[in-house]
């Protein structure tokens, strides 16, 4: 996936990846996210796992 944002808004941008829909995430188990991010400048990154409807944040990491 490639995302180009030359003039990003102050509040940031979101990327939604429905490919992972239907994963059987179970409470109390440990999961590891591996993601490679490339930026020409320092950037803040927040990762969220949400409910299938996207309305409930299940976990959030910064």
C-alpha positions in Angstrom: 0.0 0.0 0.0 1.3 3.4 -0.9 -0.1 6.6 0.6 1.2 10.0 -0.6 0.3 13.1 1.4 2.1 16.2 0.3 -0.2 18.6 2.1 -1.6 16.6 5.0 -4.3 18.3 7.2 -3.3 19.3 10.8 -5.5 16.6 12.3 -3.7 13.8 10.3 -5.0 11.2 7.9 -6.4 7.7 8.3 -5.8 4.5 6.4 -8.4 1.8 6.5 -7.5 -1.7 5.5 -10.5 -4.0 5.2 -8.3 -6.9 4.1 -7.9 -8.0 7.7 -11.7 -8.1 8.3 -12.8 -11.2 10.0 -9.7 -12.0 12.0 -10.5 -13.9 15.2 -9.0 -11.5 17.8 -9.4 -12.9 21.3 -9.4 -11.0 24.5 -6.3 -11.6 26.7 -4.1 -12.9 23.9 -1.0 -11.1 22.7 -0.7 -10.0 19.1 2.2 -8.4 17.3 1.8 -5.8 14.5 4.6 -5.4 12.0 4.5 -2.3 9.9 7.2 -0.5 7.9 6.7 3.3 7.6 8.9 5.6 5.5 8.7 9.3 5.8 11.0 12.2 4.8 10.2 14.0 8.1 9.4 12.8 11.7 5.8 11.7 12.0 3.5 10.5 14.8 1.7 7.2 14.2 -1.3 5.8 15.9 -2.5 2.2 15.2 -6.0 1.1 16.1 -7.9 -2.2 16.0 -11.6 -1.5 15.8 -14.8 -3.4 15.9 -16.1 -4.7 12.5 -18.3 -1.6 12.2 -15.4 0.7 13.0 -17.3 2.4 15.8 -15.5 0.9 18.8 -11.7 1.1 19.3 -10.6 -2.2 20.8 -6.9 -1.2 21.2 -4.9 1.8 20.3 -1.1 2.2 20.3 1.1 5.3 19.7 
